[in-house]
Every structure is written in C-alpha cells, then in structure tokens.
Amino acid sequence: MADLYKKITVPSGVNQQPVTTNRAYKGTSTVNPNNNSKRLFDIGLIKQDLLNHFHIRQGEKLMNPEFGTVIWDAIHEPLTEDMKEVIAKNVTTVVNSDPRIVVSSIVIDSYESGIIIDVDLMYLPYNISEKLRLTFDEESGSYSVRTLRS
C-alpha cells in the first residue's frame, strides 16, 4: 500500500494557463426588424434582456411567478402616489435582478393612454449611464423604449 502513494503525482500549478475573464456579452435577438444581424453584444444585449423582462406580466412565467412586471396590471388603475411607489419598486426590482445594471433614478408619469417611466441606468461592467423612457400604452397593450441621453 505504501508503494501506491509513491506512484501518485500531483501536477503543480506553475504551468497552468491563467483564467481569463471576458466582459463581452453575446446573444441574439429577433425583435428589432431594422437589425441586419440578429447578434447583439454588450450594452445592446443587456438592454434587450432588460426589455424582455418588461414584456412579461408578473405571474406569467412558469415556475417563477415573481418574474416579470406589475406595470401591465397597474396601467388600468389610477396613477396615484401609492401606485407610483409600487411601480417604482417593481422597476427597481426588475432592473436590479440583472447584476450588470443598477437603477440611479426613476420618474413615473401618465399620459392620455398609458404610463411613461424614465429610468436612469448604470451599466456596471462599462461604467456607462443611460436614460431610457419606457412608454406603456393601455390601448395597444404594448410598450416602446427610447434612449433619452447617454
């Protein structure tokens, strides 16, 4: 038995290749018809992941009822200060569920057929801020996104 231990060798870590971390995010999207390519990278992919989260009504995702947004339910309610607080908390939860971004500020307002949410985001891997305007329309049942400033 003692001879068995003499035959076992453990390689040293001296010649091992260092682990490289790549900050580039890669993915695909079929949502934007103006894209020549279906590929998304970095901030574009992070933004699309965030917008996909806003497409889902909270409770619709199988096996994860907390995923999604309450905005689709709140859009039919009067926009009181309490409702604004609920929406702001939900938007913060949605954004902060992605470790690549955080919310800096949220401004919520209404217009004749929906809710407008201005969100200041910080893309953490890149230290870049961007302001997005999310417009949820009650009549069409859809929403649009516009970048206000970077």
Secondary structure, DSSP 8 states (H G I E B T S, - for coil): -HHHHHH-----STT----------EEE--S-TT-SSSEEEHHHHHHHHHHHHHHSBTT-STT-TT-SBSHHHHTTS---HHHHHHHHHHHHHHHHTSTTEEEEEEEEEEETTEEEEEEEEEETTTTEEEEEEEEEETTTTEEEEEEEE-
